[in-house]
Amino acid sequence: MTIRIDVTEFFALLKFTPPEQNIMLIGRHGIGKSEIITGYYRQHSQRVVSFFLGQMSDPGDLIGLMHKDEETGRSVFLPPYWWPNEDEPIVLFLDELNRARPEILQAVQDLTLNKTLAGKKLPKGSMVIAAVNEGDEYQLTELDPALVSRFNLYEFAPTVEDWLLWANNNQIDTRVINFIQKNHHQLDGETAKADEAWQTSGLVKTPDRRAWVKLSNFIKPHRELSNVHLKIMAGIVGTSAAVAFRQSLAAMVKITPQQLLLRFNSHYKKLEKFTLPELILLNEQIVFWIDSQNYKPNQTDTVQKNLLAYVRQLQKLKQNEALAHFATMANNDKFAHLKDFAGGSMELMMLLIDYVQGIEV
């Protein structure tokens, strides 16, 4: 049985795993493995070199090309284009490992054992991370148990919450974020319908996390979406998801976090008409908005003051379930910035702590 980890656990794993140990992630395509790994190491000023081994027809790109050394007369491999400097440890990310050709897997064997490729050793501190696809829909190569044994093995399953937090940090269109927030099952295409199969090929277009990013990039310049836009969106995420997305635009949240936390006095009365599910959605949007620091530094005091006013308003409206939900999210280690932010207001922090302790009791 493989250990399952989400993004927060994966970051902790990367922090504590020594470079001499290799990591292998098992997961479906399109869940953002490369972006997550690259983003983590970018924050630590370490270069990530990524290879999609399933698309590689020749190991030359990985190990370099052979040539004759004029001094010795022997054949040697030239360093490949990505090879690091001697004092530059890198992270080598080998995606689609179990879709690679046998000759490429042979090169990986030496790499995982000795951090060596074609006689050249990676700089000390370099790390190897591999990813494999899992599922009947993939054409896979069976991996040698000896190769697998050289990796620490984990099932990588980023949560919807992980993606929403990432999306808020990466300027994904708010219409997409709001849709996924209300329709978690659409993020990874869990409800694909057989009637979307092309009659001639049997292919089914279903959404994944990569596809939602493409859709976000497509609709950003367009505030109004026509039937032509709908057809293009269907080509990106599939017909069912595209139709559901367009229908959802008519039922957007009545208040945005920006409106509430920057101009509370102009919008707070609207909260009286919110249902509990609408308040839960608003809570989540507020948490993601603050944790992603979507406000300017000179707005910090205003946001803190209005966040406290929002929590008090939930109390006044006797929306105890909504307040308990917000307090639980604010206490989640996944939202580290939000916890620090709430700590800037003693009254807000104590109020949320009291609610969390009440829930635990």
N, C-alpha and C positions, 0 to 999 in steps of 0.2 A: 504494500500500500504506500503510495507516494504522499509526501507532506504537501498540503495545499497552502499557498500563501497569496495574500493580496499585495497591493503596492506598498503600503506602509511596512508590512513585514519584509517585503523584498528589499526595501531600502535599509532596514536594520540588518538584514542578512548580508548585503553588500558591505556594510560598515564593518562587520565583525569577521567575515570570512577572509583568511589570509590569502595573499595573491598566489601562493603556490598551489592552492586548491582550485579546481575547476568547477564551474556551476553549469548545470543543464536545466532548462526550463521546458516543461511540457505544456502546450496550450494550442488553441486554435489560431488560425491566421487572423490578421486584422484587429488584434486587441492592443496594439501599440507598444509591443515589446521594445522595438528599436528606439522609438521616441522616448520611452520611459528611461531606458538605460542611458541613452545619449544625454538626456536632460539631467540625470543624476550626476554623471561624471563631469558634465560641463560646469556644474556648480563647484566641483572639486578640482577644476582646471586640469583635467586629464582627458587626453584624446581618445575617442572611440573609433575604431576602424571596423566597419560592418561589411560582411559578405553574405549574399544570398546564395548559398551553396547549391540549392536546387536549380538555379539558373546558370550555373557555371559549367561550361562544357570542357574546359581545360584547366588543369591545376596551375598553369603558368602564372595566372594573376595572383594566386595565393603564395606560391613559393618562389616565383621569379623564373627567368629563362636561362637556359644553359648556354655557356660560351666557353671558348678555349682561353685559358690563361697563358699569355705569350711568354711569361717568364718560366713557368713550370711545364708548360705543354699539356697540362691536365685540364679536364673539363670541370668547370665550377658553375654555380648558379649566381647570376647577377641579383643583387637585392631588388625586390619588387618595388613598385612606385610608392607603396604605402609604408615601407620599412622605416621604423623610427630611428632617431639618433641614439647613440650609445647610452646617453644618460636620460632618455625620455621613455619611462615606462608607459605602456598603452593598455587599453582594454580592447581585446580582439573579440568581436561579437560574430559568431558563426550561426546565422539563421538557416532554417530549413535543413538541418544536419541530416535528418533521415530522408531527405529527397536528393542527396548528393550522389554522384557517380562513384563507383568503387575506388577509382584512382585518386579521387579527391579525399575520400575517407582515409585512404592509406597515408596521405600527407598529414591529416589531422591526428592520426595515431601518435606520431612522433611529437607533434606539437603539444598534445595533452600530457604526455609523459615527461618530457624534458624541456618544454617551452622552446623547442628547437624546430626550425624549418630548413630543410636542405643544407644542414650543417651550420646554420646561423642561429645564434641564441638570442631570444628576445631580451631586452634590458631587464635587469632585476626590478621586481615590483610589478611587472606586467601580469595581466589577468586574462583568462580565457573564459568566455561565457558562450554557451551554445543554446539553441532553441530547436525543439522538434515539434512537428505538427502531429495531431492525434485525431483519428476519426476515419470512418469508412469512406468519406468523400475524397480523401487524399490518395495519391499514388506514392507509396512510401517504399523506402529501402530498409530492409531489416538490418539493424545495427549489431555489430559484433559485441557480445557481452563483455569482452575484454576492454572495448572502447568505453562502453557505458560505465564500467566500474571505475573509470578514472574521473568521473564527475560526481559532484553532490547533486542529487536529483530532487526536483521540486515541481509540483504542478502549479503553474502560474495562472491565477484566476482573479484579475483585477475586478473589483466590484463596480457597480453602477455609480456608487458614491465616489470611488476613485476617479472615474471618468469625468463626472460632473465637476469635481474639484480641479482636475486638469483642464477641462474645457473653460472654466472661468479664468484660469491663469493664462490661457492661450488665445483669448479673444475669439472664441467660437461664437457664432451668431446667437444672440439671446433667444431667438425663436426656436432654434434647435435645442438649446439647453432646457428651455421650459418644456418642450415636447418630451424629451427623454426623461425629465424629472417626473412627468405625469404618466409616462409609458415606458417603464423600465424594460419590459419584455422586447421592445423594439430595438434596443441598443445593439444586441447581437443576433437579431433575426430569429428569435426563438419561435415565432409564429408564422414561419414561411408556409405559404399555401401551395399545394401541388398543382392547382389550376394556373399557376404562373409559369409552369414549365413550357418552354418553347416546344411547339408540336413537332418540329423536325429534329431537334437535338436533345430534348429532355433537360436542357439547362434551366436552372432556377436562379433568379437574381434576388438575393436577400441582403438586408443591411448588415453592416458590421461597423466597428468604431472608425475605421479608416474611411468608410463610405460616408458617414455622417459629417466628417471633417470636409470631405469633398463637397457635400451638399451645402454646408455652411459657407464655404468659399464661393459657391455658385450664387447663392441667394443674397449675399451681403450687399451688392449694389442695387438690389431690387426690393423696394418696400412693398410693392404690390405684385402678386404672383398670378399669372394668367394660365390658361390651359396649355400653352406652349411650354411655360416653365414647369408645369406639372409633368409633362411628358419627359422633359429632361431629368427632373428629379426621380421619376420612375426608373429611368435608365441607371441612376446612381444607386438607389436604395431598394428598388423593386416597387411594383405597383401598389401593393397593400400598404406598405409603409409610407409611400408618397401621398396617397389619398388620405390616410389617417393624419399625416402631418399637416396637410392643407386644411383639413376640417378643424384641426386643433387651433388654428390661428384665430378663429372667431371666439375662442374661449380663453383668451390670455388672462393672466393674473391681473386683478383690478388695480393693484398698487405695485410698483417696482421697489426694490430695496433702496435705490437711489432717491426716489421720491420720498419714501418714508423716513430715511435716515438723514437726509439733508433738509427736508422741508416738512417735518412731522406735523406741525400745527395746521398745515394746509390739507393734510390727507388723513389724519387719524380717525376722523368720524366715519370714514368708509369701512373701518374695521368692524363696526357694529353689524354690518350686513354679511360678514364673512362666515361661511360654514367652517366646521372643524377641518375638513379636508383642505379647504382653501388656506386656512391658517397654517396647516402643516407644510403646504407647498411654499407659502411665504416665509416661514421659518427657515426652510432649507435654502431658499434663495438669499436670505439675509446672511446666513452662515457662510455660504460660498462667496458672496460679495465682499464681506469683511475679510474672510480668510485669504482671499486673493488680492486684498489691498487695492480695491478698485476705487478708492477715494484718494484725494490729494493729501499730502502731509498737513497742510494748513486747515484741513477739514476734520482732523482727528477729534478735537474736542466736541465739535458739533455732532459727529456720528456717535460718540460715546454718550453724550447727553440724550440724544434722540433714541438710542438703543435702550437706555434706561427707561425713557418715557414709553417706549413700545411695551416693555415688560410690565410696567405699571398698568398700562392700558389693558393688557391681557388679564391682569389681576382684577381690575375694575369691572371688566366684562364677564368675570368668573369663568374664563376660558382656561380652566386648570389643566386640562389635557394638553392643550396647545402650549401652555407655559412649561409643563413638565417635559414635553417633547423638545422645546428649545433648550431647556436647561441640560438635558441629556446630551444633545449635540454639542453644546458649548463646553461640556466636560470631556468630550472625546479627544484623545491624544492626536487623532488624525488632523484636527484643526488647531494646530499649535499656535498659529498667529492669533486666532480668535480668542484662545485662552489668555494669551498675553494681553490682548486688547481689552478684554473684559476686566482683567486685573488692574487696569488703569483707573477704574471706578470702584472704590471700596464698597459703595452701596450696591452697585450692580453685582459685584462678585459675591457678596454675602447673600444677596437674594437668591442667586442661582445655586450657590452651595446649599442653602436651606432646602431648596426644591429637590436637588439631587439626593440629599440625605433623606428627605421624606419619601422619595421613590424607593430607595434602598431598604428603608424600614418597612 
